[in-house]
Amino acid sequence: MKKIVIIGGGFAGAYAARALERTLRRRRGDVEILLYCRENYTVFQPLLPEVISGTIGLTDVVTPLRRLLKRTHVHVREIESIDVQNKTVRVAAGFKPHAHVESYDHLIIAPGTVTDFRGLPGLPEHALPFKNLADALELRSRVIRALEEADVESDDPELRRQLLTFVVAGGGFSGVEVVAELNDFVRHVATLYRRIDPREIRVVLVHAQDRILPEMKPQLGAFAQKILRKRGVELMLGYRLHAATGESALLSGPDGVVSVPTKTLVSTIPASPHPLIDSLPLPKTKNGRLLVDGTLRVKDHDDIWALGDCASVPARDGSPCPPTAQHATRQAQLVAQNVAALLGGGGMAALRTFDFKGLGKMGSLGRRNAVAEIFGLSISGCLAWFLWRTIYLAKIPGWGRRLKVASAWTLDLFLEPELVELRLGGAGGAIHEHFEPGQRVFSEGELGDRVYILLSGRAEVLRKCPNGGGGEQVLALLGPGECFGEMALLESAPRNASIRCVDPMTVLSIPKREFGLLAANVPGLRASFEQVTARRLAQGVAQ
Ligand SMILES: Cc1cc2nc3c(=O)[nH]c(=O)nc-3n(C[C@H](O)[C@H](O)[C@H](O)COP(=O)(O)OP(=O)(O)OC[C@H]3O[C@@H](n4cnc5c(N)ncnc54)[C@H](O)[C@@H]3O)c2cc1C
C-alpha cells in the first residue's frame, strides 16, 4: 500500500486530495490518501470579507473537508515537523498528550503562509490579521463592540475617536475588500445607535504606495480609489504601518510618524513563510517559499511536492506564480496527475509541467461595485461586481453551499445587515499589551480592572500634586520585572496613581477575574503582592 500524505486543507491541499481521489479512483485498494489540516474545513477566502458585514453566514464561507473528500482520510491535527531523511511527519498531540509519527511515500506540502507581525512593535498585541474564519469573526465582533461602547461613552471625546475610527493597513486585494465591507457595514448600522453621529465615524485605508491595487491596471486602481473615497473611506497613501498600541496606529509617511487614534486595527500585511517550512532542510527562495520545479517537485526530491502560497512555482515565463487561489487550484490538479503518473510507473518522462497563465484578477468594492481584469479586458462598476459574484458563486465547492450563498446574497438586497455580536469568551485571560512613550496605561481615579507586569521598557508612576492646579509629580520609575496596578484590585479601590509609558514597553496584562483566581489559589501570591503594596505605601508610591 502506497501512502500519500498531504499537509494543509486550503485551496492547494484540499483540491489536491480531491484531484487525487479522481485520478486514482481505480487504485483505491493500493493507494491511501491522508490529509492533515488544523481545521476540519476549507475556507473560501475570496468571500471572507463578507463575513464582516454578515452578508453571508459564517459557515457559508467554509466547506467541511469530510464533505469535500469522500475517499481521503482527513485528520484534523497540526503537523509539527517533517523528517525528510526518514520520510515521516510528526503529528501534534490532540486530547491525549502524545505526538505520533506518520510515514509517507509521497508528501504534498501545502500549509499556506502565516501572518507574522514580529518586528513591528505592538502589532502582535493590537493588530488583527485577516486570513481565516476566526479572524473575520473577531473583526466583526470588535467592530460591533466598538459601536456599542461608543454609544455609552458619550463624555470622553478621545475614547470616542478611538472607538469610532477603524484602520485597515494594506491596499492590496484583501485590504481593499476588507475596508469596503467594513465601511459599508459600519456606516449602515451606525444609524441604529442614537448617540453616534455618522460624521464621527472614520474608516482609514493605509497603503505604502501611491495607489491602491498595484496588481491591477492604473485606471482600475484609480476607479477603486474614487469609489472608496465617495463612500467615506479616507485613503492614507504613502504611509506604512510601523507600530501600534491599544489606542492608536502609528504610521510612518512623508511627514514623519503620524498617530491615528483607533481601537480597531486590521493588517492584511505581511504574509510570512510558514514556520514548518522555515525549519525544513529544503531549497527555498529569499522570502522563504519552497523552491519547486515546473512539475511541482521540490528540487532533488522525487517524493516531496509543494504548491499553493507556500511554494515558489515557476510560471510559463519563469517568474514565480502569484499566491492566489486560482493558481493553487490548478497546481493541485497538476500535482495529482504527476503523483499518479509516478505511482503508475510512468517515470519522470510522464510528468507534466505547470502551464497556467491566470485568467484575470477581480476585487470587490462592496455595494454593487467591483474592478476586474479578465482576459486583458478592464471592467469596473456594476458589471464587474456581477461578474465577481457569478464567478465566485460558481467556484464555491458544493451545490449546497452555492445555494446558501446565492440565497444570502438575494436576501441581502432587501434585508438590513445582521447586528448580533457574538462573544465567544475567548478574549479573557492574560494578554500582552504594547505602549508607546507618553501613553497612559491608566489614570488616577479610574476603577482597577487589570494588573500589569512590565516585560520590557519603562514607565513612570504619577500622582496629582496635592496643591491642585492640574499638575502631576513623578513618584517612581518602573522597569522590567516590576508589577503595577495590583493595589486597586487587592483593596477594591480606585487607582490612586497614574502610569505613563517612558520607553516603548510591553506588559503582561492580567484581568481582574484571573488575578483574583490566582491570588486566591496560588500559595503565597496574594501575600507577595500585598508586601509590594505595603512597601510602596511606605514609600508614598502606590497604584
Ligand atoms: C481575505 C483574502 C481574500 C482573498 N481573495 C482571493 C481572491 O479573490 N482570488 C484569489 O485567487 N485568491 C484570493 N486570496 C488568496 C488565496 O486565498 C490564497 O492564495 C490561497 O488560499 C492559497 O491556498 P493554500 O492552500 O496555499 O493556503 P491556505 O488557503 O492558507 O491553506 C492552508 C491550509 O493549511 C492548514 N495548515 C497550516 N499549517 C498547518 C500545519 N502545520 N498542519 C496542518 N495543517 C496546516 C491551514 O489550516 C489551512 O487549511 C485571498 C486571500 C485572503 C486572505
The ligand as a MOL file (V3000), in Angstrom:
LIG
                    3D

  0  0  0     0  0            999 V3000
M  V30 BEGIN CTAB
M  V30 COUNTS 53 58 0 0 0
M  V30 BEGIN ATOM
M  V30 1 C -9.0170 37.7670 2.5810 0
M  V30 2 C -8.4400 37.0510 1.4000 0
M  V30 3 C -9.0630 37.1730 0.1550 0
M  V30 4 C -8.5450 36.5120 -0.9410 0
M  V30 5 N -9.1730 36.6510 -2.1530 0
M  V30 6 C -8.7120 35.9830 -3.2200 0
M  V30 7 C -9.3720 36.0720 -4.4780 0
M  V30 8 O -10.3720 36.7820 -4.5930 0
M  V30 9 N -8.8750 35.3470 -5.5280 0
M  V30 10 C -7.7650 34.5520 -5.4180 0
M  V30 11 O -7.3690 33.9120 -6.3900 0
M  V30 12 N -7.0920 34.4720 -4.2470 0
M  V30 13 C -7.5360 35.1540 -3.1490 0
M  V30 14 N -6.8740 35.0650 -1.9490 0
M  V30 15 C -5.6220 34.2770 -1.8840 0
M  V30 16 C -5.9420 32.8040 -1.7110 0
M  V30 17 O -6.9030 32.6350 -0.7090 0
M  V30 18 C -4.6820 32.0340 -1.3920 0
M  V30 19 O -3.7780 32.1970 -2.4450 0
M  V30 20 C -4.9930 30.5530 -1.2220 0
M  V30 21 O -5.8250 30.3890 -0.1100 0
M  V30 22 C -3.7160 29.7340 -1.0360 0
M  V30 23 O -4.0730 28.4140 -0.7860 0
M  V30 24 P -3.1540 27.4680 0.1260 0
M  V30 25 O -3.8580 26.1580 0.1800 0
M  V30 26 O -1.7490 27.5160 -0.3340 0
M  V30 27 O -3.1590 28.1460 1.5680 0
M  V30 28 P -4.3850 28.3080 2.5820 0
M  V30 29 O -5.6520 28.5190 1.8450 0
M  V30 30 O -3.9410 29.3400 3.5530 0
M  V30 31 O -4.4890 26.8890 3.3160 0
M  V30 32 C -3.5010 26.4130 4.1750 0
M  V30 33 C -4.1200 25.2940 4.9950 0
M  V30 34 O -3.1100 24.6120 5.7020 0
M  V30 35 C -3.5200 24.4280 7.0520 0
M  V30 36 N -2.3110 24.3500 7.8610 0
M  V30 37 C -1.4270 25.3270 8.1180 0
M  V30 38 N -0.4070 24.8500 8.8650 0
M  V30 39 C -0.6610 23.5420 9.0850 0
M  V30 40 C 0.0280 22.5300 9.8000 0
M  V30 41 N 1.1870 22.7470 10.4060 0
M  V30 42 N -0.5350 21.3000 9.8520 0
M  V30 43 C -1.7190 21.0410 9.2340 0
M  V30 44 N -2.4060 21.9820 8.5300 0
M  V30 45 C -1.8760 23.2200 8.4590 0
M  V30 46 C -4.3590 25.6450 7.3470 0
M  V30 47 O -5.1840 25.4160 8.4420 0
M  V30 48 C -5.1110 25.7780 6.0240 0
M  V30 49 O -6.2160 24.9210 5.9940 0
M  V30 50 C -7.3770 35.7110 -0.8260 0
M  V30 51 C -6.7460 35.5880 0.4330 0
M  V30 52 C -7.2810 36.2400 1.5350 0
M  V30 53 C -6.5990 36.0810 2.8780 0
M  V30 END ATOM
M  V30 BEGIN BOND
M  V30 1 1 1 2
M  V30 2 1 2 3
M  V30 3 2 2 52
M  V30 4 2 3 4
M  V30 5 1 4 5
M  V30 6 1 4 50
M  V30 7 2 5 6
M  V30 8 1 6 7
M  V30 9 1 6 13
M  V30 10 2 7 8
M  V30 11 1 7 9
M  V30 12 1 9 10
M  V30 13 2 10 11
M  V30 14 1 10 12
M  V30 15 2 12 13
M  V30 16 1 13 14
M  V30 17 1 14 15
M  V30 18 1 14 50
M  V30 19 1 15 16
M  V30 20 1 16 17
M  V30 21 1 16 18
M  V30 22 1 18 19
M  V30 23 1 18 20
M  V30 24 1 20 21
M  V30 25 1 20 22
M  V30 26 1 22 23
M  V30 27 1 23 24
M  V30 28 2 24 25
M  V30 29 1 24 26
M  V30 30 1 24 27
M  V30 31 1 27 28
M  V30 32 2 28 29
M  V30 33 1 28 30
M  V30 34 1 28 31
M  V30 35 1 31 32
M  V30 36 1 32 33
M  V30 37 1 33 34
M  V30 38 1 33 48
M  V30 39 1 34 35
M  V30 40 1 35 36
M  V30 41 1 35 46
M  V30 42 1 36 37
M  V30 43 1 36 45
M  V30 44 2 37 38
M  V30 45 1 38 39
M  V30 46 1 39 40
M  V30 47 2 39 45
M  V30 48 1 40 41
M  V30 49 2 40 42
M  V30 50 1 42 43
M  V30 51 2 43 44
M  V30 52 1 44 45
M  V30 53 1 46 47
M  V30 54 1 46 48
M  V30 55 1 48 49
M  V30 56 2 50 51
M  V30 57 1 51 52
M  V30 58 1 52 53
M  V30 END BOND
M  V30 END CTAB
M  END
